[in-house]
Amino acid sequence: MPDPGLPKCSIVQEISGACGDLDTFIPHVIGAMTVAGLAPAGVLFGFAAFLIGRGLFYGLPLPVQPMKAISAVILTGGLRPGEVAAAGMMIGIVLLVLGITGWISKLARAIPQSVSAGLQLGLGILIGVLGFKLIQQNPWLGFGSLVLLFALTRIPRCPAAPLTLMAAIVVGWATGNTASTPDFPTADGPPARAP
């Protein structure tokens, strides 16, 4: 029997909570798979395996987020799959060593907050510029998605980003706009174009 002292949660709130991490996860992962050519099965299996493993270890489901800095560099600078794998392994080793030795807290205190904020701001600006370039390639779908996103954020506890992404995908498929691939920079030089 539920505890009467706990607040009652609606279905919408439960769905919103379940989709909370998807706002960050889906855009970064889909963008990384599209731009870097990462295999969807491998990427999604990796996240699923670590999500299940962390849930079993801690006894509750914890989010496994993509490294936003790496995915931002993939989207804006164009990394090959091997470079992405190498970056992931190097960061994993560094974080493992820092966590085991306890240096991670010392390092966090030694690095000024302004450095972290500056990196986040720079990557955010690069992703924003890329987003506006994509909107220019298909203005009605881009601006329509932007309007829908802002409208959904006005609804409390609404999973705005996943709903907007799903709506954009459906509209893109329905109108046949999925064939056009945007010009992304690649590690080999000039932007790659779809044949």
Contacts in CASP RR format, 6 or more apart in sequence:
PFRMAT RR
TARGET T0000
AUTHOR 0000-0000-0000
METHOD contacts of the structure
MODEL  1
MPDPGLPKCSIVQEISGACGDLDTFIPHVIGAMTVAGLAPAGVLFGFAAF
LIGRGLFYGLPLPVQPMKAISAVILTGGLRPGEVAAAGMMIGIVLLVLGI
TGWISKLARAIPQSVSAGLQLGLGILIGVLGFKLIQQNPWLGFGSLVLLF
ALTRIPRCPAAPLTLMAAIVVGWATGNTASTPDFPTADGPPARAP
12 157 0 8 1.000
12 158 0 8 1.000
13 157 0 8 1.000
15 159 0 8 1.000
16 157 0 8 1.000
16 158 0 8 1.000
16 159 0 8 1.000
17 157 0 8 1.000
17 159 0 8 1.000
19 159 0 8 1.000
19 162 0 8 1.000
20 159 0 8 1.000
21 63 0 8 1.000
21 65 0 8 1.000
22 159 0 8 1.000
22 161 0 8 1.000
22 162 0 8 1.000
23 159 0 8 1.000
23 160 0 8 1.000
23 161 0 8 1.000
23 162 0 8 1.000
24 65 0 8 1.000
24 66 0 8 1.000
24 68 0 8 1.000
24 161 0 8 1.000
25 47 0 8 1.000
25 63 0 8 1.000
25 65 0 8 1.000
25 66 0 8 1.000
26 161 0 8 1.000
26 162 0 8 1.000
26 165 0 8 1.000
27 161 0 8 1.000
27 165 0 8 1.000
28 66 0 8 1.000
28 68 0 8 1.000
28 71 0 8 1.000
28 72 0 8 1.000
29 43 0 8 1.000
29 44 0 8 1.000
29 47 0 8 1.000
29 66 0 8 1.000
29 71 0 8 1.000
30 165 0 8 1.000
31 71 0 8 1.000
31 74 0 8 1.000
31 75 0 8 1.000
32 38 0 8 1.000
32 43 0 8 1.000
32 66 0 8 1.000
32 70 0 8 1.000
32 71 0 8 1.000
32 74 0 8 1.000
32 75 0 8 1.000
32 84 0 8 1.000
33 39 0 8 1.000
33 40 0 8 1.000
33 43 0 8 1.000
34 184 0 8 1.000
35 74 0 8 1.000
35 75 0 8 1.000
35 78 0 8 1.000
35 184 0 8 1.000
35 186 0 8 1.000
36 74 0 8 1.000
36 78 0 8 1.000
36 79 0 8 1.000
36 80 0 8 1.000
36 81 0 8 1.000
36 84 0 8 1.000
37 81 0 8 1.000
38 81 0 8 1.000
38 84 0 8 1.000
39 81 0 8 1.000
47 64 0 8 1.000
47 66 0 8 1.000
50 64 0 8 1.000
51 61 0 8 1.000
51 62 0 8 1.000
51 63 0 8 1.000
51 64 0 8 1.000
54 61 0 8 1.000
54 62 0 8 1.000
54 64 0 8 1.000
55 61 0 8 1.000
55 62 0 8 1.000
67 88 0 8 1.000
67 91 0 8 1.000
68 123 0 8 1.000
69 119 0 8 1.000
69 123 0 8 1.000
70 84 0 8 1.000
70 87 0 8 1.000
70 88 0 8 1.000
70 91 0 8 1.000
72 123 0 8 1.000
72 124 0 8 1.000
72 126 0 8 1.000
72 127 0 8 1.000
73 79 0 8 1.000
73 87 0 8 1.000
73 123 0 8 1.000
74 84 0 8 1.000
75 126 0 8 1.000
75 127 0 8 1.000
75 130 0 8 1.000
75 184 0 8 1.000
76 123 0 8 1.000
76 126 0 8 1.000
76 127 0 8 1.000
76 129 0 8 1.000
76 130 0 8 1.000
76 185 0 8 1.000
77 185 0 8 1.000
77 187 0 8 1.000
78 184 0 8 1.000
78 185 0 8 1.000
78 186 0 8 1.000
78 187 0 8 1.000
79 87 0 8 1.000
79 187 0 8 1.000
80 186 0 8 1.000
80 187 0 8 1.000
80 188 0 8 1.000
83 187 0 8 1.000
95 104 0 8 1.000
97 103 0 8 1.000
98 104 0 8 1.000
98 107 0 8 1.000
133 182 0 8 1.000
133 183 0 8 1.000
134 142 0 8 1.000
134 182 0 8 1.000
135 142 0 8 1.000
135 143 0 8 1.000
135 146 0 8 1.000
137 180 0 8 1.000
137 182 0 8 1.000
138 177 0 8 1.000
138 180 0 8 1.000
141 168 0 8 1.000
141 171 0 8 1.000
141 172 0 8 1.000
141 175 0 8 1.000
141 177 0 8 1.000
142 168 0 8 1.000
145 164 0 8 1.000
145 167 0 8 1.000
145 168 0 8 1.000
148 163 0 8 1.000
148 164 0 8 1.000
148 167 0 8 1.000
149 160 0 8 1.000
149 161 0 8 1.000
149 164 0 8 1.000
152 158 0 8 1.000
152 160 0 8 1.000
152 163 0 8 1.000
152 164 0 8 1.000
153 160 0 8 1.000
171 177 0 8 1.000
172 178 0 8 1.000
179 194 0 8 1.000
180 194 0 8 1.000
181 192 0 8 1.000
181 193 0 8 1.000
181 194 0 8 1.000
183 191 0 8 1.000
183 192 0 8 1.000
183 193 0 8 1.000
184 191 0 8 1.000
184 192 0 8 1.000
185 191 0 8 1.000
186 192 0 8 1.000
END
